[in-house]
């Protein structure tokens, strides 16, 4: 991260990781049960890239177990920009 710059520095990823990030930025929710790597990728997006991604309990109805959903909080990026 560049000192004095609060917006995330965008980094291009490859394959499914980039598709997941594009899906988040488009406003869609990512269900953690759809791909076991989502949790790891979201952690990296938040920690390394400083993206404003929030977590909530998923209510998709596809799975009986409790699981998480992730969404891109564009308002935080807009406010911090």
WOFEN-V682727 format. One record per pair of residues at least 6 apart in sequence whose ideal C-beta (glycine too) atoms are under 8 Angstrom apart, sorted by the first residue. I is the first residue (numbers start at 1). J is the second residue. D is the distance in Angstrom with one decimal. If there is no record, write none. Layout:
I | J | D
I | J | D
This chain:
1 | 8 | 8.0
1 | 9 | 6.3
1 | 50 | 6.0
2 | 9 | 6.5
6 | 80 | 4.7
6 | 81 | 6.9
7 | 77 | 6.9
7 | 80 | 6.8
7 | 81 | 5.0
8 | 49 | 5.2
8 | 50 | 4.7
8 | 51 | 5.2
8 | 52 | 8.0
8 | 77 | 7.2
9 | 49 | 7.1
9 | 50 | 7.9
10 | 49 | 7.6
11 | 49 | 6.1
12 | 18 | 6.6
13 | 21 | 6.4
16 | 35 | 7.4
16 | 37 | 7.4
17 | 37 | 7.8
17 | 41 | 5.5
20 | 30 | 6.2
20 | 35 | 7.4
20 | 38 | 6.4
20 | 41 | 5.8
21 | 41 | 7.8
21 | 45 | 6.6
21 | 51 | 7.9
23 | 30 | 6.3
24 | 30 | 6.1
24 | 45 | 7.8
24 | 51 | 7.9
24 | 53 | 6.5
24 | 70 | 6.7
24 | 71 | 6.8
24 | 72 | 4.1
25 | 72 | 5.4
25 | 74 | 7.9
27 | 71 | 7.7
27 | 72 | 7.1
27 | 74 | 7.6
28 | 71 | 7.8
29 | 58 | 7.3
29 | 60 | 8.0
29 | 69 | 4.6
29 | 70 | 6.9
29 | 71 | 5.2
30 | 38 | 5.4
30 | 42 | 7.4
30 | 69 | 6.5
30 | 70 | 4.5
30 | 71 | 7.4
31 | 38 | 7.8
31 | 58 | 5.2
31 | 60 | 5.3
31 | 62 | 7.2
31 | 67 | 6.9
31 | 69 | 5.4
32 | 38 | 5.2
32 | 39 | 5.6
32 | 58 | 6.8
32 | 67 | 4.9
32 | 68 | 4.5
32 | 69 | 6.8
32 | 70 | 7.1
33 | 58 | 7.3
33 | 60 | 7.9
33 | 62 | 7.1
33 | 63 | 4.8
33 | 65 | 7.4
33 | 67 | 4.6
38 | 70 | 6.8
39 | 68 | 7.4
42 | 53 | 5.7
42 | 55 | 7.6
42 | 70 | 5.0
45 | 51 | 4.5
45 | 53 | 5.7
46 | 53 | 5.4
51 | 72 | 6.9
51 | 77 | 7.8
52 | 72 | 6.9
52 | 73 | 4.3
52 | 74 | 7.6
52 | 76 | 3.7
52 | 77 | 5.2
52 | 80 | 7.6
53 | 70 | 5.5
53 | 71 | 7.0
53 | 72 | 5.7
53 | 73 | 6.8
54 | 70 | 7.2
54 | 71 | 5.7
54 | 73 | 4.9
55 | 68 | 5.3
55 | 69 | 7.4
55 | 70 | 5.7
56 | 68 | 7.0
56 | 69 | 5.5
56 | 71 | 7.2
57 | 66 | 6.5
57 | 67 | 7.7
57 | 68 | 6.5
57 | 69 | 7.2
58 | 67 | 5.1
58 | 68 | 5.8
58 | 69 | 3.7
59 | 69 | 7.8
60 | 69 | 7.2
